[in-house]
Amino acid sequence: MANTEGIHLVKVTTDDREHQLWVAATPRDEAVTEVLNAIPEGWTASLLTSQLTLEEAEVLKLQPGEVREVTSRTN
């Protein structure tokens, strides 16, 4: 996907109240549902209004319909 229009940011909250950032290369009205299908039952997901930059979207190389966690992990 070469643009950010079809990529949506979704905040996931785990059972232990930690937050994760996910991206969904789906229509906006399907983003939360697709992320919920990819995470454990009982976790929650909410659509964010923030958008990726074009550069960030290009680095991810998402395919249409793909969802992925992008939470930064540091040691």
GROMACS elastic network, one bead per residue, 0.5 to 0.9 nm:
[ bonds ]
;  ai    aj funct       b0    kb
    1     4     6  0.76326   500
    1     6     6  0.78770   500
    1     7     6  0.83902   500
    1    25     6  0.81164   500
    1    57     6  0.76432   500
    1    58     6  0.72878   500
    1    61     6  0.66452   500
    1    62     6  0.61767   500
    1    63     6  0.63785   500
    1    64     6  0.70738   500
    2    54     6  0.75943   500
    2    57     6  0.73397   500
    2    58     6  0.62783   500
    2    61     6  0.82739   500
    3     6     6  0.71591   500
    3     7     6  0.79682   500
    3    53     6  0.87476   500
    3    54     6  0.60202   500
    3    57     6  0.69522   500
    3    58     6  0.77158   500
    4     7     6  0.52149   500
    4     8     6  0.78978   500
    4    25     6  0.88761   500
    4    51     6  0.72485   500
    4    52     6  0.63179   500
    4    53     6  0.68801   500
    4    54     6  0.58835   500
    4    56     6  0.87530   500
    4    57     6  0.61001   500
    4    58     6  0.86248   500
    5     8     6  0.78382   500
    5    51     6  0.84401   500
    6    24     6  0.80463   500
    6    25     6  0.55704   500
    6    26     6  0.59296   500
    6    27     6  0.60944   500
    6    28     6  0.71637   500
    6    64     6  0.82751   500
    7    23     6  0.65339   500
    7    24     6  0.55137   500
    7    26     6  0.64440   500
    7    27     6  0.79035   500
    7    28     6  0.78772   500
    7    31     6  0.85827   500
    7    51     6  0.77502   500
    7    52     6  0.76188   500
    7    57     6  0.76258   500
    7    62     6  0.84587   500
    7    64     6  0.88997   500
    8    22     6  0.83294   500
    8    23     6  0.55431   500
    8    24     6  0.51887   500
    8    25     6  0.64860   500
    8    26     6  0.73843   500
    8    27     6  0.82173   500
    8    28     6  0.65310   500
    8    31     6  0.66577   500
    8    47     6  0.74240   500
    8    48     6  0.74830   500
    8    49     6  0.82221   500
    8    50     6  0.81250   500
    8    51     6  0.66505   500
    8    52     6  0.78642   500
    9    21     6  0.69678   500
    9    22     6  0.58646   500
    9    24     6  0.65399   500
    9    31     6  0.81742   500
    9    46     6  0.86964   500
    9    47     6  0.62221   500
    9    48     6  0.54730   500
    9    49     6  0.74585   500
    9    50     6  0.67899   500
    9    51     6  0.66013   500
    9    52     6  0.77104   500
   10    20     6  0.83797   500
   10    21     6  0.59728   500
   10    22     6  0.50779   500
   10    23     6  0.59785   500
   10    24     6  0.73651   500
   10    31     6  0.73912   500
   10    32     6  0.66833   500
   10    35     6  0.76413   500
   10    45     6  0.63488   500
   10    46     6  0.55050   500
   10    48     6  0.55142   500
   10    49     6  0.88724   500
   11    19     6  0.67127   500
   11    20     6  0.58785   500
   11    22     6  0.62825   500
   11    23     6  0.87794   500
   11    32     6  0.89806   500
   11    44     6  0.82304   500
   11    45     6  0.55299   500
   11    46     6  0.53087   500
   11    47     6  0.63854   500
   11    48     6  0.66495   500
   12    18     6  0.81599   500
   12    19     6  0.55325   500
   12    20     6  0.50039   500
   12    21     6  0.62136   500
   12    22     6  0.70920   500
   12    35     6  0.83723   500
   12    36     6  0.86348   500
   12    39     6  0.85738   500
   12    43     6  0.69684   500
   12    44     6  0.55798   500
   12    46     6  0.66035   500
   12    47     6  0.89808   500
   13    16     6  0.79362   500
   13    17     6  0.56069   500
   13    18     6  0.56103   500
   13    20     6  0.64664   500
   13    43     6  0.57549   500
   13    44     6  0.52366   500
   13    45     6  0.63718   500
   13    46     6  0.86358   500
   14    17     6  0.51413   500
   14    18     6  0.53318   500
   14    19     6  0.63887   500
   14    20     6  0.78059   500
   14    39     6  0.89416   500
   14    40     6  0.83989   500
   14    42     6  0.77217   500
   14    44     6  0.68053   500
   14    45     6  0.89827   500
   15    18     6  0.74466   500
   15    42     6  0.66970   500
   15    43     6  0.57546   500
   15    44     6  0.84524   500
   17    43     6  0.89285   500
   19    71     6  0.84979   500
   20    69     6  0.70804   500
   20    70     6  0.76307   500
   20    71     6  0.54142   500
   20    72     6  0.86480   500
   21    68     6  0.87086   500
   21    69     6  0.59061   500
   21    70     6  0.55817   500
   21    72     6  0.83393   500
   22    35     6  0.74763   500
   22    67     6  0.69837   500
   22    68     6  0.54884   500
   22    70     6  0.53742   500
   22    71     6  0.69344   500
   23    31     6  0.81572   500
   23    35     6  0.81733   500
   23    62     6  0.88871   500
   23    66     6  0.82340   500
   23    67     6  0.55830   500
   23    68     6  0.54642   500
   23    69     6  0.63720   500
   23    70     6  0.68617   500
   24    27     6  0.83555   500
   24    28     6  0.84369   500
   24    30     6  0.86192   500
   24    31     6  0.54827   500
   24    32     6  0.80717   500
   24    34     6  0.74171   500
   24    35     6  0.70569   500
   24    62     6  0.83847   500
   24    64     6  0.85731   500
   24    65     6  0.70525   500
   24    66     6  0.59808   500
   24    68     6  0.66686   500
   24    69     6  0.89626   500
   25    28     6  0.85658   500
   25    31     6  0.74729   500
   25    62     6  0.65271   500
   25    63     6  0.67668   500
   25    64     6  0.52557   500
   25    65     6  0.51701   500
   25    66     6  0.53511   500
   25    67     6  0.62537   500
   25    68     6  0.89113   500
   26    29     6  0.80666   500
   26    30     6  0.61817   500
   26    31     6  0.56529   500
   26    34     6  0.80217   500
   26    64     6  0.63061   500
   26    65     6  0.50135   500
   26    66     6  0.71577   500
   26    67     6  0.80401   500
   27    30     6  0.54177   500
   27    31     6  0.63674   500
   27    65     6  0.83898   500
   28    31     6  0.53320   500
   28    32     6  0.81263   500
   28    47     6  0.84693   500
   29    32     6  0.74112   500
   29    33     6  0.81716   500
   30    33     6  0.53747   500
   30    34     6  0.61219   500
   30    35     6  0.86942   500
   31    34     6  0.53199   500
   31    35     6  0.62891   500
   31    36     6  0.86384   500
   31    46     6  0.89767   500
   31    47     6  0.73455   500
   31    65     6  0.89821   500
   31    67     6  0.82023   500
   32    35     6  0.51780   500
   32    36     6  0.60543   500
   32    37     6  0.86078   500
   32    45     6  0.60296   500
   32    46     6  0.62181   500
   32    47     6  0.62263   500
   33    36     6  0.50330   500
   33    37     6  0.62389   500
   33    38     6  0.88413   500
   33    45     6  0.83503   500
   34    37     6  0.50726   500
   34    38     6  0.65768   500
   34    65     6  0.82589   500
   34    66     6  0.85124   500
   34    67     6  0.70124   500
   35    38     6  0.50622   500
   35    39     6  0.63961   500
   35    45     6  0.71350   500
   35    67     6  0.62803   500
   35    68     6  0.80016   500
   36    39     6  0.53628   500
   36    40     6  0.76413   500
   36    41     6  0.77657   500
   36    43     6  0.76902   500
   36    44     6  0.71288   500
   36    45     6  0.64853   500
   37    40     6  0.79417   500
   37    41     6  0.84139   500
   38    67     6  0.76644   500
   38    68     6  0.85099   500
   39    42     6  0.86393   500
   39    43     6  0.68801   500
   39    44     6  0.86001   500
   40    43     6  0.60121   500
   41    44     6  0.83362   500
   47    50     6  0.89703   500
   48    51     6  0.79840   500
   52    55     6  0.79411   500
   52    56     6  0.58656   500
   52    57     6  0.61140   500
   53    56     6  0.51754   500
   53    57     6  0.62820   500
   53    58     6  0.86711   500
   54    57     6  0.51211   500
   54    58     6  0.61772   500
   54    59     6  0.87541   500
   55    58     6  0.51890   500
   55    59     6  0.63712   500
   55    60     6  0.89320   500
   56    59     6  0.52647   500
   56    60     6  0.65647   500
   57    60     6  0.53306   500
   57    61     6  0.67102   500
   57    62     6  0.76162   500
   58    61     6  0.53943   500
   58    62     6  0.79815   500
   59    62     6  0.85630   500
   60    70     6  0.89276   500
   62    65     6  0.82844   500
   62    66     6  0.62007   500
   62    67     6  0.79629   500
   62    68     6  0.85007   500
   63    66     6  0.54866   500
   63    67     6  0.87450   500
   64    67     6  0.88872   500
   70    73     6  0.88380   500
